[in-house]
Each structure stands twice: as C-alpha cells, then as structure tokens.
Amino acid sequence: MNDDEVTLELDFDHDALAKTPKCTPLWDDDGVAALFRLRYKFQLSARFYSKNNANKKTAYVMLAAELSVATEKEYSVAQVQDKSQEKKTNPSKSKSHSEALEAVFMVIKDGLIHLGSSLSAAPNPQPTPPTGATLDDVLQAIQSQTIAQLVAHLNAQKEK
C-alpha cells in the first residue's frame, strides 16, 4: 500500500447519524409575555445588567431554561437572545402629538357609542304609581294645619 492510495472505510449507518432538523417552537403571545416577565421580574434581571459578559451569557442560558419550563416548549439560548434583541432594536414608533390626541379621542368616541347603545337598550324604569293626592291637596292640608295651630295659640292667649 503506497501513500497515495490511502482509503479509509468506516462501518457506520449514515441514516442514523443524519441530523434531523430540530423543531423549534414559534413565538406566541404567551411565550413572549413569559420571556419578558421572567427577564425583568425574576432573579435573573440583575445578571443582565452585569458588566461581565460571562454573567450575561449565563443569564441567557438560565432564562432559556426557565422559559422552556414555564411554557413547556423548548427554547434555545439563541432564540431568547434574538427575541430580546429584536424587541430592543425595534422600538415602537413614537406618535406625534396630533396622532396621540386622535387615538385618545377615538377611544373616547368608542366608549360614548358603547354607553349610548347600552343606555338605549336598557329597559325603562317603571313609573311610580300615583298616590291619589295632588299638590293642591297637600297645600290645603298644610294650610288647614297651620290655621288650626294658629287658632289654638290665639285661644290660649285669650284665656290668660
């Protein structure tokens, strides 16, 4: 066997060693909420503010593990880092003053429309049944009572 003709034959099964693509979970609202809840309200938050990069890497590993346990899906460290960086680099577009006012007025308008429709759909209250006495009857009763008291007082003054 000369040096030019070196062949190496290995006995292994290519199919068994072929790497199957790993199914990574997609980010849903619950996953993102859990990510940021764990990132900012967990004991890991102090590690992310560290100046030591090793501590930050450890924090991402721990965050990925905690997130996987919390959501019962397997998240990699790269996914967690990418999602965190995506949220940092894509801040929400700030609105101008007029756009903000328009949004507030639209919310108020929707609230008033909802209130109006709920009030119009509400059943009308039952009117109170009349007692049979009118305002004139009440005034006459008060006058007669006052006159009776006045007459009694005058009679008491006369007898003295």
C-alpha positions in Angstrom: 0.0 0.0 0.0 1.6 3.3 -1.0 0.9 6.7 0.4 -1.2 7.9 -2.5 -3.8 5.2 -2.1 -5.0 5.5 1.4 -8.6 4.7 1.8 -10.5 4.6 5.0 -13.6 2.6 5.3 -15.8 3.2 8.2 -18.7 1.0 9.1 -21.5 3.2 10.2 -25.1 3.9 9.3 -25.5 7.3 7.6 -29.2 7.4 8.2 -28.8 7.0 12.0 -26.2 9.8 12.1 -28.0 12.2 9.8 -29.1 15.1 11.8 -32.8 15.7 11.8 -33.9 19.3 11.8 -35.0 20.3 15.3 -38.5 21.6 15.5 -38.2 25.0 17.3 -41.3 26.5 18.8 -42.8 29.6 17.3 -43.2 32.7 19.4 -46.7 33.2 20.5 -48.1 35.9 22.8 -47.9 33.7 25.9 -44.2 32.9 25.1 -43.2 36.5 24.6 -45.1 37.5 27.8 -43.4 34.8 29.7 -40.0 35.8 28.2 -40.2 39.4 29.4 -41.9 38.5 32.7 -39.0 36.2 33.5 -36.4 38.5 32.1 -37.5 41.6 34.1 -39.3 40.2 37.2 -37.1 37.2 38.0 -33.9 37.0 40.0 -32.1 36.9 36.7 -32.7 40.6 35.9 -29.6 41.7 37.9 -27.4 39.4 35.8 -28.4 41.1 32.6 -27.2 44.4 33.9 -23.8 43.0 34.8 -20.7 44.3 33.1 -19.3 40.8 32.9 -20.2 39.1 29.6 -19.9 35.7 31.2 -22.7 36.6 33.6 -24.9 37.8 30.8 -24.3 34.6 28.8 -25.2 32.6 31.9 -28.3 34.7 32.4 -29.4 33.9 28.9 -28.9 30.2 29.4 -30.8 30.3 32.7 -33.6 32.4 31.0 -33.9 29.9 28.2 -34.2 27.1 30.7 -36.8 28.9 32.8 -38.8 29.9 29.8 -38.8 26.3 28.5 -40.1 25.1 31.9 -42.7 27.9 32.1 -44.1 27.4 28.6 -43.5 23.7 28.3 -41.8 24.3 25.0 -38.0 24.1 24.3 -36.4 27.4 23.6 -32.7 27.8 22.7 -30.4 30.5 24.0 -30.1 31.9 20.5 -33.9 32.2 20.2 -34.1 34.0 23.5 -31.3 36.4 22.6 -32.7 37.1 19.1 -36.1 37.8 20.5 -34.7 40.1 23.2 -32.5 41.9 20.7 -35.5 42.2 18.3 -37.5 44.0 20.9 -34.6 46.3 21.8 -33.8 47.3 18.2 -37.4 47.7 17.0 -38.9 50.1 19.5 -42.5 51.2 18.8 -42.8 54.2 16.6 -43.5 57.3 18.6 -46.6 59.1 17.7 -46.9 62.8 17.0 -49.0 64.9 19.3 -51.9 65.0 16.9 -51.8 61.3 16.4 -51.8 60.7 20.1 -54.8 63.0 20.6 -56.6 61.4 17.7 -56.1 58.0 19.3 -57.4 59.2 22.7 -60.5 60.8 21.0 -61.2 57.7 19.1 -61.2 55.7 22.3 -63.5 58.2 24.0 -65.8 58.2 21.0 -66.0 54.4 21.0 -66.7 54.5 24.8 -69.5 57.0 24.3 -71.0 55.0 21.4 -71.0 51.9 23.6 -72.5 53.8 26.5 -75.3 55.2 24.3 -76.1 51.9 22.8 -76.2 50.2 26.3 -78.4 53.0 27.7 -80.8 52.8 24.7 -81.1 49.0 25.2 -81.7 49.3 28.9 -85.3 48.8 30.0 -87.2 51.9 31.0 -87.9 52.1 34.8 -91.5 51.6 35.9 -93.3 54.9 36.6 -94.3 55.3 40.3 -98.0 54.8 40.8 -99.9 58.0 41.7 -100.9 58.2 45.3 -104.2 60.0 44.6 -103.1 63.2 46.3 -102.3 66.2 44.2 -100.2 69.2 45.0 -103.3 71.3 45.7 -104.5 68.7 48.2 -101.2 68.8 50.0 -101.2 72.6 50.2 -104.7 72.7 51.6 -103.7 70.2 54.3 -100.7 72.3 55.3 -102.8 75.5 55.4 -105.5 73.9 57.5 -103.0 72.5 59.9 -101.3 75.9 60.2 -104.6 77.7 60.7 -105.6 75.2 63.4 -102.3 75.7 65.3 -102.7 79.5 65.0 -106.3 79.4 66.3 -105.2 77.2 69.2 -102.4 79.6 70.0 -104.8 82.6 69.9 -107.3 80.9 72.2 -104.6 80.1 74.6 -103.6 83.8 74.6 -107.2 84.9 75.2 -107.7 82.7 78.2 -104.7 84.2 80.0 
